[in-house]
Amino acid sequence: MPKSRLPGDGRKTRRSPVKKKTTKKTAVKKTAASATHAGDVHRFIGLSLGGGKTDKACLAVLEYYPKHKKIFLSRLVEKIKSDEVHSADFKIQEVIRQYHNEIDLIAFDVPFRLPVCLQSEDCCNSIEDCKKPHVKWMWEYTRKLHKKKKPRKLFTPYTQRCVEMYVSSELEEPFILQHAMGANTAPLLARAMYLQRGLKAKCIEVFPKLSVWRLGRSLNVMKSHLRFHKHAIGGDESRREILSALSTHNVAFVYDQDVKLMIENNHAFEAFICALTAFLSFKGSTEPRPDGFPPNEDWIEFPRVNVRWEGF
């Protein structure tokens, strides 16, 4: 991948040891010329959250320059944690606020809304006689699944959503998405809700494992690397292969230090994947809701099969 930079890519370059005196007018002209040369920029933020009291949260900022048809990972912040004065949530919001209103999409790797049954005050007391669209969809899905699979278990619409059921059996591979209000995800959902309500930009939800699978298949990465990218043993090598494929196909420019960081830290890698999926959503290259899917239910953004990277 070429190592050239576009002006205004957000990185500070090393200053020349020779100091030149410039007037304010000259400086203003240079800045304006630089901005004109770079053209418009679309910005996407990916968030990989851990618990509020851990240091696992990571944030990636992806920039897309339509004039040059280039995608840049302009910023990667890892291990965002609280200190004696400021919380990790404050630090995340502070980074996002630096971009003012110049953000197209923010992608979370966890849900940021409660299941529909917990949002509505007039929710039914039992699923057996509920006529809500999402519960009816769950019943239809469950009955169809019971014909193929045992043991036959019912659903719990106050902990799970339709999208979790859908991706577990309706795609090319089964993808197990944790229930939104399950024991592992509920604390992260609460944190994402807390962060999301203070954000002005549109937010989407991404399932990194599914995005990695679809992206990797479009780049001919071995399935074993796509299945085990987050494993403690061998995960770093899988992430290396995926990032190498992205570089080989000239998908995005990533600085060497950020490549190293993402190989070492899966949360940083998944923040980047979230931002890249947000870009694909912006370009209309993510899967739409299937026919008959309840309109009041959440949907996750994930790439279409065999994404075409040419012509962006």
Secondary structure, 3 states (H helix, E strand, C coil): CCCCCCCCCCCCCCCCCCCCCCCHHHHHHHHHHHHHHHCCCEEEEEEECCCCCCCCEEEEEEEEECCCCEEEEEEEEEEECCCCCCCHHHHHHHHHHCCCCCCCEEEECCCCCCCHHHHCCCCCCCCCCCCCHHHHHHHHHHHHHHCCCCCCCCCCCCCCCHHHHHHCCCCCCCCCCCCCCCCCCHHHHHHHHHHHCCCCCCEEEECHHHHHHHHHHHCCCCHHHHHCCCCCCCHHHHHHHHHHHHHHCCCCECCHHHHHHHHHCHHHHHHHHHHHHHHHHHCCCECCCCCCCCCCCCCEECECCCCCCCCC
